[in-house]
């Protein structure tokens, strides 16, 4: 299969023809850019994406229990992409959405283990909007890196209010956050905000829009309805007794989200922004708690819109999600369905065309502009092949958990389904259509070869920069046995792995090894009331050519090392050690690295 079947497209302007490929670090800095002219006529863009809400978790899609009146209204006013696909999990979807490129191509194929960091040399949707004179803001969940060069404010967002890691309460998040009255990272500084997380994020988006002149690009990737399920009981009450308790709370979080979306859309209307604002709603993967499933992924109880399996699966229920697009002033409205195969990688090329954006560097998009479909020009839309896979490993594995998709077929690992006749994927017809299996496997082979050029690379965390000092490393991003959540830290769960760091300057570095993050203000050998006490006697640190051990003194909140490090890539690993009889060894959950001085070594 040639590249034309993989549907990569080059976006270049005549004025920038001959500009080098985007794969050059620093070629597109995230600094403020001037408008390219005529920006007053450009539409505003609002991109709302919920977390772990599946296709069936909407009443407009037939859910018999859940009520989502505001999303239903948006549905009735939008063009709906009914055969729209994302990755099966969080970070990969976000990376593809923001780059228009397959997630594994841009270095994001996991949600943890250092594989949720969007490579520094990728260009984001926010970068492009910013360079075209848009004001850009993100409010909610980022999940593409919590360190220098990976922050949202390093990737084109002027205004950011975000959580740490992949969910509220993950290891990189502010210690003790629980959805209510939490600390969020506002343009690089953790600040306390009163109220429920989803309310806070929509309020912040509204205030941002009030504070800027058009045009604006606002990205609201909510944390809900991701686990853990915390929400005011008034939203849960309508579902109690109708569904299992865990789903009642899940639905309650969606009800609150729906309320906020209604409030936000009303704000746009009342401020005469509705007509010239492109509003897109989608979700990041299949449902997490909308149904229960048997071992083969078929629904036992609950509602999944007739699809097989859920979040994390490469069956349809893992990656086919809702996508609504509304732009009244651009003729994109009226409650129409588009059944053509489409995906998250298509949205950035689509917005570039809709908004008339200039792209100052060459970008090899995997996605296609959907503008012809949105404008009703479907007659000449070509057949295409799309791919998803689930690579929750450190290095991707060929033939692992994949699906090859066409308008008719789904090759899921070794199984073949005629999706036009069998949307629930119950009848494997691989033996009846061996030639189709062969063709789709060949297409997968070509796709894998195309996206796998950099699979052997690590995406490092940078230390010794002027942009971030000290640098906080968390067990969320280690390569190895990961403790990705604060609950794991509380339980002293098994943790063992290394961070890949890029030392940007020769110099002396202070490395502080902690069990608890700085804001917890707890000694190593103590624990909160709901935590497990661990009393290590020593801390071991391995970094570059050094392997050193120091004792833990009573009351120590950190064990501190000072070492000269040379510029370049290296690994850092640290353990807490109990050297008494039957002692326990566990990896450090938090390490802070501060450059003290720089010099030629």
Rosetta blueprint (number, residue, H / E / L):
1 X L
2 X L
3 X H
4 X H
5 X H
6 X H
7 X L
8 X L
9 X E
10 X E
11 X E
12 X L
13 X L
14 X H
15 X H
16 X H
17 X L
18 X L
19 X L
20 X L
21 X E
22 X L
23 X L
24 X L
25 X L
26 X L
27 X L
28 X L
29 X L
30 X L
31 X L
32 X L
33 X L
34 X L
35 X L
36 X L
37 X L
38 X L
39 X H
40 X H
41 X H
42 X L
43 X L
44 X E
45 X E
46 X E
47 X E
48 X E
49 X E
50 X E
51 X L
52 X L
53 X L
54 X L
55 X L
56 X L
57 X L
58 X L
59 X H
60 X H
61 X H
62 X L
63 X L
64 X L
65 X L
66 X L
67 X L
68 X L
69 X H
70 X H
71 X H
72 X H
73 X H
74 X H
75 X H
76 X H
77 X H
78 X L
79 X E
80 X E
81 X E
82 X L
83 X L
84 X E
85 X E
86 X L
87 X L
88 X L
89 X L
90 X H
91 X H
92 X H
93 X H
94 X H
95 X H
96 X H
97 X H
98 X H
99 X H
100 X L
101 X L
102 X L
103 X H
104 X H
105 X H
106 X H
107 X L
108 X L
109 X L
110 X L
111 X L
112 X L
113 X L
114 X L
115 X L
116 X L
117 X L
118 X L
119 X L
120 X L
121 X L
122 X L
123 X L
124 X L
125 X H
126 X H
127 X H
128 X H
129 X H
130 X H
131 X H
132 X L
133 X L
134 X L
135 X E
136 X E
137 X E
138 X E
139 X E
140 X E
141 X L
142 X L
143 X L
144 X L
145 X L
146 X L
147 X L
148 X L
149 X L
150 X L
151 X L
152 X H
153 X H
154 X H
155 X L
156 X L
157 X L
158 X L
159 X E
160 X E
161 X E
162 X E
163 X L
164 X L
165 X L
166 X L
167 X L
168 X L
169 X L
170 X E
171 X L
172 X L
173 X L
174 X L
175 X L
176 X L
177 X L
178 X L
179 X L
180 X E
181 X L
182 X L
183 X E
184 X E
185 X E
186 X E
187 X L
188 X L
189 X E
190 X E
191 X E
192 X E
193 X L
194 X L
195 X L
196 X E
197 X H
198 X H
199 X H
200 X H
201 X H
202 X H
203 X H
204 X H
205 X H
206 X H
207 X H
208 X H
209 X H
210 X H
211 X H
212 X L
213 X L
214 X L
215 X L
216 X E
217 X E
218 X E
219 X E
220 X E
221 X E
222 X L
223 X L
224 X L
225 X L
226 X L
227 X L
228 X L
229 X L
230 X L
231 X L
232 X L
233 X H
234 X H
235 X H
236 X H
237 X H
238 X H
239 X H
240 X E
241 X L
242 X L
243 X E
244 X L
245 X H
246 X H
247 X H
248 X H
249 X H
250 X H
251 X H
252 X H
253 X H
254 X H
255 X H
256 X H
257 X H
258 X H
259 X H
260 X H
261 X H
262 X H
263 X H
264 X H
265 X H
266 X H
267 X H
268 X H
269 X H
270 X H
271 X L
272 X L
273 X L
274 X L
275 X L
276 X L
277 X E
278 X E
279 X E
280 X E
281 X E
282 X E
283 X E
284 X L
285 X L
286 X L
287 X L
288 X L
289 X L
290 X L
291 X E
292 X E
293 X E
294 X L
295 X L
296 X L
297 X L
298 X L
299 X E
300 X E
301 X E
302 X E
303 X L
304 X L
305 X L
306 X L
307 X L
308 X L
309 X L
310 X L
311 X L
312 X L
313 X L
314 X L
315 X L
316 X H
317 X H
318 X H
319 X H
320 X E
321 X L
322 X L
323 X E
324 X E
325 X E
326 X E
327 X E
328 X H
329 X H
330 X H
331 X L
332 X E
333 X L
334 X L
335 X L
336 X E
337 X E
338 X E
339 X L
340 X L
341 X L
342 X E
343 X E
344 X L
345 X H
346 X H
347 X H
348 X H
349 X H
350 X H
351 X H
352 X H
353 X H
354 X H
355 X H
356 X L
357 X L
358 X L
359 X L
360 X L
361 X L
362 X E
363 X E
364 X E
365 X E
366 X L
367 X L
368 X L
369 X L
370 X L
371 X H
372 X H
373 X H
374 X H
375 X L
376 X L
377 X L
378 X L
379 X L
380 X L
381 X L
382 X L
383 X L
384 X L
385 X L
386 X E
387 X E
388 X E
389 X E
390 X L
391 X L
392 X L
393 X L
394 X L
395 X L
396 X L
397 X L
398 X L
399 X L
400 X L
401 X L
402 X E
403 X E
404 X E
405 X E
406 X L
407 X L
408 X L
409 X E
410 X E
411 X E
412 X E
413 X L
414 X L
415 X E
416 X E
417 X E
418 X E
419 X L
420 X L
421 X L
422 X L
423 X L
424 X L
425 X L
426 X L
427 X L
428 X L
429 X L
430 X L
431 X L
432 X L
433 X L
434 X H
435 X H
436 X H
437 X H
438 X H
439 X H
440 X H
441 X H
442 X H
443 X H
444 X H
445 X H
446 X H
447 X H
448 X H
449 X H
450 X H
451 X H
452 X L
453 X L
454 X L
455 X L
456 X L
457 X L
458 X L
459 X L
460 X L
461 X E
462 X E
463 X E
464 X L
465 X L
466 X L
467 X L
468 X L
469 X L
470 X L
471 X E
472 X E
473 X E
474 X E
475 X H
476 X H
477 X H
478 X L
479 X E
480 X E
481 X E
482 X L
483 X L
484 X L
485 X E
486 X H
487 X H
488 X H
489 X H
490 X H
491 X H
492 X L
493 X L
494 X L
495 X L
496 X E
497 X E
498 X E
499 X E
500 X E
501 X E
502 X E
503 X E
504 X L
505 X L
506 X L
507 X E
508 X E
509 X E
510 X E
511 X E
512 X E
513 X E
514 X E
515 X L
516 X L
517 X L
518 X H
519 X H
520 X H
521 X L
522 X L
523 X L
524 X L
525 X L
526 X L
527 X L
528 X L
529 X L
530 X L
531 X L
532 X L
533 X L
534 X L
535 X L
536 X L
537 X L
538 X E
539 X E
540 X E
541 X E
542 X E
543 X E
544 X L
545 X L
546 X E
547 X E
548 X E
549 X E
550 X E
551 X E
552 X L
553 X L
554 X L
555 X L
556 X L
557 X L
558 X L
559 X E
560 X E
561 X E
562 X E
563 X E
564 X E
565 X E
566 X L
567 X L
568 X E
569 X E
570 X E
571 X E
572 X E
573 X E
574 X E
575 X E
576 X E
577 X E
578 X L
579 X L
580 X L
581 X L
582 X L
583 X L
584 X L
585 X E
586 X E
587 X E
588 X L
589 X L
590 X E
591 X E
592 X E
593 X E
594 X E
595 X E
596 X E
597 X E
598 X E
599 X L
600 X L
601 X L
